[in-house]
Amino acid sequence: MTSTLPSGISQTTSGKFRVNVMVGGVRMTETCDSLDDAMFVRARFKAGVPLSTPVANHSWTIRKAIDGY
């Protein structure tokens, strides 16, 4: 009997599970230790909830750095 994984989840050679889904034209990928974790991550991705918030990229000029000091 072969076990089939849900769509968007595959098992790596190391035994971990890779979640790979496309949401709104953006590919989202995460590696998880267990199938339950992978299914949770996949559900969050499908709901449009990111796992973490993106870090804002702030660019400083030398003048802003000196003024802030």
RAKAWO-V33201 format. One line per field, one symbol per residue. ss: DSSP state (2 for helix, 1 for strand, 0 for the rest). A space follows every 50 residues. Layout:
ss=???
//
This chain:
ss=00000000111000001111111001111111002222222222222000 0000000000022222220
//
